[in-house]
């Protein structure tokens, strides 16, 4: 499992816990389940490719 962080606003999404408001269940796969055109739900200016893997 991993945590991905938006470099613009520090929004974090943890693959272990998911994010129900974004439609990601616990244990989701970042590469497979997150669409390439997905963007940060907090700041809206960063795309999936901009997120940094924290762990």
Number of C-alpha atoms within 10 A of each C-alpha: 12 16 17 19 20 24 13 14 13 14 14 18 21 20 18 14 15 17 15 9 8 12 11 18 15 14 13 19 15 18 9 8 11 15 11 12 8 13 18 22 13 13 12 12 12 17 15 18 11 15 20 14 13 11 9
